[in-house]
Amino acid sequence: MTPKRLPSITLITVMTCLSWMLLANPAGASAYSLTGAGSTLIAPLESLWASDFEHRYSNMVTYSAVGSGTGIADITARTVDFGASDAPLTPAQAAACKECLEIPWALSATGVAFHLEGVRLLRLTGPVIAGIYLGSITNWSAPAIAKLNPGVKLPNLKITPVYRSDGSGDTYAFTDYLSRVSKTWKSQVGNSTTVSFPSGVGGKGNAGVTAVVESTNGSVGYISASYIIAHKLGAAAVQNAAGKFEYPNIGPIEAAAKVVKKVPANNELHIVNPPKSAKTAYPISTFTYCIVPKGAPQKAALASWIYYAMTAGQAFGAQLDFAPIPKVVVNAGLKTIKVLKGS
């Protein structure tokens, strides 16, 4: 089943003391251009942002969807103006980036897509997904899968797990989730933007994993929700901590983000596998971050660009399965933008 496209959600109106922030160029200022690189999850939304931003203000933003790992490396090397990652910086990455700021500017999910001819509805749990990627569950007719899907005619067919071969924020969110629901996964594989998968086939970027899943009957792959929708792939309903099976739709993504009551100073947020109290949450939801150097040469331009993305740009999210950012996260992000602009 493909995640449903829900009705448009009213844009959160942000009324803060940051009214000094101009979205357009100051009178008489020359138009500018920015370059960014990183997350493929954010790429479809980034494209809409960039087009609208240029239309409004004649300022160009060029973005390369090269994966979160490369995006972090590029901003660390200062070969781009901003990086984009679905994974927060590790302590080592933060140190190497030298006073980089990370700002959560979008909210979506990593879906579990599958290609199984004749099957449109599929339920999976975290431990079963871990078993598939660990190589201990190898056939779609396995009892562990059949038990979750009564009445579904599951074929006697080998499972082909598909994973990201590049450094990926989707891999980070996916392995973060599996590490929280499977002790075996945590001890044998762990959580990072790049891990050694025990079994399966690799694909570069969300596009690469999508292509393998589309062409391989019996495959399963973790893919950003917007790509699942665009390619009309089947998406598994994943069981959350409350015992409910949820799809990566906007409502369940919002429900996962509601667990955030306070944002730490570095803006690092984890919303995978939320507690039972988040009854309708999709358990592999994730924030995605913009990473910029404090004291960047184009800090005023970057501040305006990120401010736009976190406010007016959010209106484009619903069509791509991005949920609006919670107010507590918006406020934390805007405070960080103020630090950037004042640095």
Backbone torsions as a table, in degrees:
resi	resn	phi	psi	omega
1	MET	NA	133.5	177.5
2	THR	-83.7	136.5	177.9
3	PRO	-53.2	136.7	-177.9
4	LYS	-73.5	142.4	173.7
5	ARG	-86.0	114.1	-175.5
6	LEU	-84.9	163.2	178.4
7	PRO	-58.9	154.6	179.7
8	SER	-57.1	143.3	-178.8
9	ILE	-106.6	135.5	-179.1
10	THR	-58.6	132.6	179.5
11	LEU	-63.8	132.5	176.6
12	ILE	-66.3	126.8	177.5
13	THR	-86.2	121.2	-176.7
14	VAL	-100.5	109.8	178.1
15	MET	-114.2	103.7	-177.9
16	THR	-137.7	176.2	179.0
17	CYS	-71.5	3.8	-179.0
18	LEU	-89.9	28.0	-178.7
19	SER	-64.4	-12.8	178.1
20	TRP	-69.6	-16.5	-175.1
21	MET	-74.0	121.1	178.4
22	LEU	-92.8	133.3	175.5
23	LEU	-82.5	-35.6	179.9
24	ALA	-91.9	173.5	175.8
25	ASN	-68.9	143.8	171.6
26	PRO	-59.6	153.9	-178.2
27	ALA	-53.0	128.3	176.5
28	GLY	85.3	-7.0	-178.5
29	ALA	-76.5	149.5	178.6
30	SER	-78.8	149.0	175.7
31	ALA	-65.8	150.1	-177.9
32	TYR	-125.7	170.5	175.8
33	SER	-133.4	145.8	179.1
34	LEU	-126.3	150.9	175.0
35	THR	-122.3	142.3	178.7
36	GLY	-142.0	163.5	179.8
37	ALA	-155.9	152.7	175.0
38	GLY	143.6	-131.5	-172.4
39	SER	-39.9	130.9	171.3
40	THR	-84.6	-21.4	176.6
41	LEU	-59.6	-43.9	-176.0
42	ILE	-80.6	-14.0	-171.1
43	ALA	-55.0	-46.7	179.7
44	PRO	-60.7	-40.4	178.7
45	LEU	-71.0	-39.2	178.4
46	GLU	-58.5	-38.1	179.8
47	SER	-63.0	-43.6	178.0
48	LEU	-67.2	-41.4	176.9
49	TRP	-57.2	-50.7	-175.2
50	ALA	-60.7	-42.0	179.9
51	SER	-63.6	-46.1	-179.2
52	ASP	-68.4	-39.0	-179.6
53	PHE	-63.3	-42.4	178.2
54	GLU	-67.0	-40.7	179.6
55	HIS	-62.0	-40.8	-177.8
56	ARG	-73.5	-44.3	-167.0
57	TYR	-124.5	1.5	-179.4
58	SER	61.8	24.0	177.5
59	ASN	-107.0	131.6	-174.2
60	MET	-97.7	139.6	173.5
61	VAL	-127.4	118.8	179.4
62	THR	-106.8	126.1	-174.2
63	TYR	-126.0	136.7	177.5
64	SER	-112.3	119.5	179.9
65	ALA	-84.6	89.1	-173.8
66	VAL	-115.4	3.7	-178.1
67	GLY	99.2	147.9	-175.8
68	SER	-60.1	-40.4	-179.0
69	GLY	-59.7	-45.4	179.2
70	THR	-69.9	-35.1	177.6
71	GLY	-61.1	-42.3	177.4
72	ILE	-64.5	-42.5	179.1
73	ALA	-63.6	-39.7	-177.5
74	ASP	-68.3	-41.7	179.5
75	ILE	-72.7	-30.8	175.7
76	THR	-63.7	-38.9	178.7
77	ALA	-82.0	-6.0	-179.6
78	ARG	61.1	34.5	175.8
79	THR	-90.3	-7.1	174.3
80	VAL	-133.9	166.7	178.6
81	ASP	-81.4	-29.0	177.2
82	PHE	-149.9	150.9	173.8
83	GLY	-108.2	160.8	177.0
84	ALA	-134.0	130.1	-176.6
85	SER	-145.9	141.0	174.7
86	ASP	-87.7	-3.3	176.3
87	ALA	-113.6	134.7	175.4
88	PRO	-67.8	158.8	179.0
89	LEU	-65.8	136.9	171.3
90	THR	-74.8	163.6	177.4
91	PRO	-54.6	-39.8	179.4
92	ALA	-67.1	-41.6	178.7
93	GLN	-66.2	-40.3	178.9
94	ALA	-61.8	-41.1	179.1
95	ALA	-65.7	-42.2	-179.2
96	ALA	-67.7	-31.5	-177.5
97	CYS	-75.6	-14.3	173.9
98	LYS	57.1	84.1	176.9
99	GLU	61.8	41.6	173.9
100	CYS	-83.8	144.8	176.3
101	LEU	-104.3	139.5	175.9
102	GLU	-118.5	131.3	-173.4
103	ILE	-126.8	119.1	177.3
104	PRO	-71.5	110.6	-172.5
105	TRP	-116.8	0.2	177.0
106	ALA	-156.4	160.5	-174.3
107	LEU	-139.7	120.5	179.1
108	SER	-149.1	-148.3	-176.9
109	ALA	-153.5	157.1	171.1
110	THR	-100.2	116.8	-179.0
111	GLY	-91.7	162.7	175.3
112	VAL	-108.0	98.8	-176.9
113	ALA	-89.3	151.6	178.7
114	PHE	-143.2	154.7	175.1
115	HIS	-126.4	104.7	-176.6
116	LEU	-141.0	99.3	-174.4
117	GLU	-56.5	128.4	-179.7
118	GLY	89.9	-5.9	-179.6
119	VAL	-119.8	124.1	178.9
120	ARG	-113.4	-25.4	-179.6
121	LEU	-113.5	130.3	-177.1
122	LEU	-147.3	134.3	175.6
123	ARG	-113.2	137.9	178.0
124	LEU	-138.6	152.9	173.3
125	THR	-110.7	164.4	177.8
126	GLY	-56.9	-49.7	179.0
127	PRO	-59.6	-35.5	178.2
128	VAL	-69.5	-42.3	177.0
129	ILE	-60.6	-43.1	177.9
130	ALA	-60.1	-42.8	179.2
131	GLY	-61.7	-38.4	178.1
132	ILE	-63.3	-46.3	-177.3
133	TYR	-78.0	-20.1	174.1
134	LEU	-80.2	-17.5	-179.9
135	GLY	90.9	10.2	178.9
136	SER	-90.3	-17.7	173.4
137	ILE	-117.8	111.6	-168.6
138	THR	-118.6	-6.2	-176.4
139	ASN	-132.3	142.0	-178.1
140	TRP	-66.5	-18.4	177.9
141	SER	-89.5	6.6	-179.0
142	ALA	-56.3	140.7	-178.8
143	PRO	-53.5	-37.2	-178.3
144	ALA	-62.3	-34.3	178.4
145	ILE	-81.7	-42.3	-178.6
146	ALA	-61.0	-37.4	-179.7
147	LYS	-61.7	-33.3	-179.6
148	LEU	-80.8	-15.0	-172.7
149	ASN	-129.5	60.7	179.1
150	PRO	-62.0	136.5	179.2
151	GLY	87.7	-10.4	178.8
152	VAL	-91.7	130.2	179.6
153	LYS	-83.1	91.9	-179.8
154	LEU	-85.1	129.9	-176.4
155	PRO	-77.7	156.4	171.4
156	ASN	-80.4	83.8	-170.3
157	LEU	-141.6	137.7	178.9
158	LYS	-63.2	137.9	175.7
159	ILE	-86.5	131.8	174.4
160	THR	-111.3	100.2	176.3
161	PRO	-72.7	138.5	179.9
162	VAL	-120.8	133.2	-176.5
163	TYR	-131.7	167.2	177.7
164	ARG	-79.2	129.3	178.9
165	SER	-88.4	-12.3	179.4
166	ASP	-106.6	166.9	176.3
167	GLY	-64.1	121.9	-167.0
168	SER	-140.0	136.9	172.8
169	GLY	-68.6	-31.4	174.8
170	ASP	-63.0	-40.0	176.0
171	THR	-62.6	-40.3	178.8
172	TYR	-60.6	-50.2	-179.1
173	ALA	-63.0	-43.1	-178.1
174	PHE	-64.0	-47.5	-178.8
175	THR	-75.5	-26.2	172.7
176	ASP	-62.8	-45.7	178.4
177	TYR	-62.5	-50.1	-177.7
178	LEU	-63.4	-33.8	178.1
179	SER	-66.9	-24.6	-179.7
180	ARG	-87.4	-19.8	-177.5
181	VAL	-111.4	-7.9	-178.0
182	SER	-138.1	112.8	177.2
183	LYS	-63.4	-35.2	179.7
184	THR	-64.4	-44.6	178.0
185	TRP	-61.4	-45.9	-178.3
186	LYS	-58.8	-41.3	-176.9
187	SER	-80.7	-31.7	-175.2
188	GLN	-95.2	-29.9	-174.8
189	VAL	-121.5	-53.8	177.5
190	GLY	88.8	-165.3	-171.9
191	ASN	-129.8	123.0	177.5
192	SER	-170.1	173.6	174.5
193	THR	-72.2	-20.4	176.9
194	THR	-138.0	122.2	176.7
195	VAL	-132.3	166.1	176.9
196	SER	-92.3	102.1	179.7
197	PHE	-74.0	131.3	-178.1
198	PRO	-65.9	-26.1	-178.4
199	SER	-151.8	163.9	174.5
200	GLY	114.6	-169.9	-176.8
201	VAL	-125.3	138.0	-178.9
202	GLY	-92.7	152.9	174.0
203	GLY	-141.8	141.4	-177.3
204	LYS	-86.9	124.1	179.2
205	GLY	71.9	169.7	175.2
206	ASN	-60.7	-34.3	179.4
207	ALA	-64.3	-39.5	-179.5
208	GLY	-67.7	-43.9	178.3
209	VAL	-65.9	-41.2	178.0
210	THR	-58.7	-43.4	-179.1
211	ALA	-62.8	-41.1	179.4
212	VAL	-66.1	-44.3	-179.7
213	VAL	-63.9	-42.2	179.8
214	GLU	-59.9	-36.8	-172.3
215	SER	-95.9	-2.8	-173.2
216	THR	-123.5	105.9	175.1
217	ASN	-66.1	131.6	-178.4
218	GLY	97.4	3.0	-176.2
219	SER	-91.3	159.6	173.7
220	VAL	-143.8	139.1	-178.0
221	GLY	-151.5	149.1	176.6
222	TYR	-90.8	124.5	-171.0
223	ILE	-142.2	145.2	176.1
224	SER	-56.6	140.8	-174.0
225	ALA	-55.8	-38.6	-177.1
226	SER	-64.1	-32.9	178.1
227	TYR	-72.4	-36.7	177.2
228	ILE	-60.7	-43.6	179.0
229	ILE	-65.8	-47.9	-176.7
230	ALA	-60.9	-34.3	-176.8
231	HIS	-100.9	5.4	175.7
232	LYS	54.1	43.3	177.9
233	LEU	-83.8	158.4	171.6
234	GLY	-72.6	143.0	177.7
235	ALA	-125.2	131.3	179.5
236	ALA	-75.9	144.2	169.5
237	ALA	-82.7	124.8	-175.3
238	VAL	-104.8	134.1	-178.2
239	GLN	-72.8	132.4	177.5
240	ASN	-96.2	-179.6	-176.2
241	ALA	-64.0	-23.8	178.6
242	ALA	-81.1	-3.8	178.5
243	GLY	91.9	1.4	-178.8
244	LYS	-94.5	147.6	178.5
245	PHE	-96.3	121.1	-175.5
246	GLU	-125.7	149.2	175.3
247	TYR	-96.2	160.4	178.8
248	PRO	-78.6	61.2	175.9
249	ASN	-96.6	168.2	-174.5
250	ILE	-58.7	-46.1	-179.0
251	GLY	-57.4	-51.9	177.8
252	PRO	-64.2	-30.3	176.2
253	ILE	-68.0	-44.3	176.1
254	GLU	-58.9	-41.5	-178.7
255	ALA	-62.4	-37.2	178.1
256	ALA	-66.1	-39.7	-177.4
257	ALA	-72.6	-19.2	-179.2
258	LYS	-68.2	-12.5	177.8
259	VAL	-72.1	-14.9	179.7
260	VAL	-77.5	112.6	178.2
261	LYS	-108.5	-22.3	-178.9
262	LYS	-146.9	142.6	-178.5
263	VAL	-110.4	127.0	179.6
264	PRO	-67.4	166.5	-175.5
265	ALA	-58.8	-33.4	-179.0
266	ASN	-89.6	3.1	178.0
267	ASN	67.4	14.3	179.7
268	GLU	-76.3	126.4	-175.8
269	LEU	-129.9	141.0	177.1
270	HIS	-128.5	119.1	-179.7
271	ILE	-125.5	11.1	175.5
272	VAL	-73.5	150.4	179.9
273	ASN	48.4	55.9	179.3
274	PRO	-65.2	161.4	-175.1
275	PRO	-66.0	170.7	-177.9
276	LYS	-58.0	-26.9	-179.7
277	SER	-62.8	-24.9	176.4
278	ALA	-87.7	74.9	-167.6
279	LYS	-61.8	-33.4	-176.2
280	THR	-108.8	15.8	-175.8
281	ALA	-72.4	141.0	168.8
282	TYR	-82.6	126.7	-168.0
283	PRO	-80.1	-2.8	176.8
284	ILE	-121.6	46.8	176.0
285	SER	-85.4	155.3	-175.7
286	THR	-154.2	145.1	167.6
287	PHE	-84.3	156.9	173.9
288	THR	-127.5	145.8	-166.1
289	TYR	-117.4	147.7	166.9
290	CYS	-99.4	133.0	-178.0
291	ILE	-117.3	121.8	-176.9
292	VAL	-135.4	148.1	178.7
293	PRO	-78.6	135.3	172.6
294	LYS	-65.1	132.9	-177.7
295	GLY	79.1	21.6	179.0
296	ALA	-60.7	144.5	179.2
297	PRO	-53.3	-37.6	-179.3
298	GLN	-104.5	41.8	-173.2
299	LYS	-61.7	-37.0	179.5
300	ALA	-66.9	-41.0	178.5
301	ALA	-66.1	-43.1	178.5
302	LEU	-62.9	-41.2	178.8
303	ALA	-59.8	-43.5	179.6
304	SER	-66.0	-41.1	-179.9
305	TRP	-63.7	-47.6	-178.2
306	ILE	-68.9	-38.7	176.9
307	TYR	-59.9	-44.2	177.3
308	TYR	-58.7	-47.9	-177.4
309	ALA	-60.0	-37.7	-176.0
310	MET	-82.9	-10.7	-178.6
311	THR	-119.2	-91.5	-177.2
312	ALA	-59.1	-36.0	-178.1
313	GLY	-64.4	-21.7	-179.5
314	GLN	-63.7	-21.7	-179.4
315	ALA	-62.7	-21.5	-178.9
316	PHE	-86.0	-7.9	-171.1
317	GLY	-67.9	-40.9	-171.3
318	ALA	-57.2	-39.2	-177.6
319	GLN	-67.5	-16.3	-178.4
320	LEU	-114.8	14.2	179.7
321	ASP	67.4	34.1	169.7
322	PHE	-103.3	128.1	179.6
323	ALA	-88.1	156.1	177.0
324	PRO	-66.6	143.7	-179.4
325	ILE	-71.7	135.6	177.4
326	PRO	-60.2	150.0	-176.2
327	LYS	-56.7	-38.9	-178.6
328	VAL	-62.9	-33.8	179.0
329	VAL	-77.8	-39.6	175.7
330	VAL	-57.4	-47.9	-177.9
331	ASN	-62.0	-39.3	177.7
332	ALA	-66.0	-40.7	178.8
333	GLY	-64.5	-41.5	-179.8
334	LEU	-66.7	-33.0	175.0
335	LYS	-64.1	-38.4	179.3
336	THR	-70.0	-35.6	175.0
337	ILE	-61.2	-38.6	178.2
338	LYS	-62.9	-38.9	176.9
339	VAL	-64.0	-43.0	178.9
340	LEU	-59.9	-49.7	-175.9
341	LYS	-67.1	-31.1	-178.7
342	GLY	-87.8	-5.7	-175.8
343	SER	-74.1	NA	NA
